[in-house]
């Protein structure tokens, strides 16, 4: 720190730097602001990512198990090349469990997989963003669940289409949970 802060010991002192600056900045922010590390753009293609792999990894619990009812979410990439299914539910310790269940090519497999998942675990909802390309699957998923008599446990007796407000709230809650570990 002394090499890049010529005022150290004159107008700056280490206790202030440790207690005030280092404690209030992110690791990268402290490195840039106080340690002279250049603020280079990320080179891993993640410069626009809100939840970084490091943040997500800090929340990883390989022993985590869901307990009770779950909720499934479905999303499809804009080019429809890939679809993801995630599951969320509470754990016995009341923390949240979130998991990527499936990430596969296309959409042809999604309806059968949702039916399989809902059959296997008590489910409160299957949620799809109404503006997502996956929204086109809602009628087919709803019909398949109805034919299997699996809609009775779901909220509103159907697959839930999330609007922009619900999507923004969910994203904010997820970010806060990850940020606060």
N, C-alpha and C positions, 0 to 999 in steps of 0.2 A: 504494500500500500504506500510506503514512504517514497518509492521510486516515482510513482505517478501523482503524488500529492505533495509538492514542495512546501506547502503551508503547514504540513503536519508538525506539531510541536510549537507552531507559531500562532496560527489562527484556527487550527483544527487539532483536536485531541482524540486518541483512540477510544476512550470510553464513550464520547459523543457519537463517533462513527459506528461503534458496535451497538449501542443502546438505542440510538435514534434512527440512523440511516439504514443499517443492515437489518434491523428488526422491522422496518416499515416498507422495505423494497423486496421485490422478488429476487431470487438468486441471480437471474440474468440482469435485472434492473440494477442491482447493486454492482455487479461486475462492470456494467457499462458506465454507470454514474460515478462510481468511486474508484474503481480499479483500472480504468483506462482500457477496458476491452471494447473493441470496435463494435458498433451496432450494425453488424452485417445481417442481411436477410437470411432466413433459414435456407439451407440448401437441400432440404429433404422433401420439398414440395408441400410443406405443411404451414406456410406462412399465414394462410387465412383460416387455419383451424382454431376453433375456440377452445375445445377441450383437447389438449395435447396428449400424445401417447404417454408422456411422463405423468401428467395429472391422472389419467385413467389407470396407469400401472400402480400409482400410489393407493388406489382404492380397491385393487384386486385382492380378492380373498378366495383362494382356490378351495377352501373348505366350506364356503357359503352354500347353504341349502335353503330352498324356498319352503315355506310352510303355509298350508291353507290355500285359499283361492288365489288365482293368478289372473293376469291380463296379458293378452297377446297384442302386438302391434305389427303391422305389415307395411312395408314401403318398397317401392319399385324405383329404380334409377330412371331419370328422364328419357334415356334412350331405350328403356325397357329390356336392357341386356341382363340385368340382375335384380333379384328381389330378396329382401331380408325379412325374417320374422324374428322378433325379440319377445322375450317374456319378462314380466316384472311381477314381483310379489313380496310380501313381507317375510322376514325370517323370524325364528323363535325369539331372537333378541330385539325384535321390532325395528331392526335396520332393514333397508330395502335390498332386495336381490334383483339385479338386472343382468340379463344374459342374452347373447346372440344365439338363437336356436338354430337358425338356418340362414345360409347365404348361398344362393344357387343361381344358375343361369336361367334367364327368361321368367315366364309367369305360369307356364303350363302345369307345374307341380303344386302351386300354392293352395288351391282349393282342397285337394286331397290331404295335404299336410295340415292345414288348419283343422279339418275335421278330425284327423288323427290326434292332434294335440288337445283339442277340446274334449275329446272322448277320454283322454288319459288323465286329465287333471281338472278339478273343479275350477271353472272359469267364470269370471264376472264380466269380462268384456273382450271383444276383438275390436281393436281400434285402427282406423285407417284415416290419414289426413285427407280431407275432402279435395285438396288441391294436388295431391300426389297422383302420379300415373297409376298407382295401385288402386285408386278409387274406382277404376273401371271394373275391378274384381268384386266389389261389394255385392251386387245382385247375385252373382254366381255363388259366392261364399255363403250369403244368407240363405239361398235356396238349398244348398248342400247341407247346411246345418239344420234347416227346417226338416228336410227329408230324413235326417238321422235323429230327429226329435232332440236336438241339442240346444235349442234356443231358449228353453225354459229358464236356465240359470243366468242368461246374459241380461245385462241392463237393457231396458227398452225393448226387450224381446227381439233384438236384431243386432247386426254388426253396427258399431258406433262410428259415425263419420265425424271426425274432429274438424272443427272450423279453425280459422286463422287465430282466433283468440285462445282457444284451447291448446293449439299447437304452440303458440308463443309462451303460454303459461307452463306447459310441460317442458319445453326447452329451458326456460328459466329455472324451473325447479330442479331439473337434471343438472344444469350447470352449477347451481348453488350446492347441491348435494356432493358433486364431485370436488368442487373447489374447497368445501369445508370438510371433505373426507368423511 
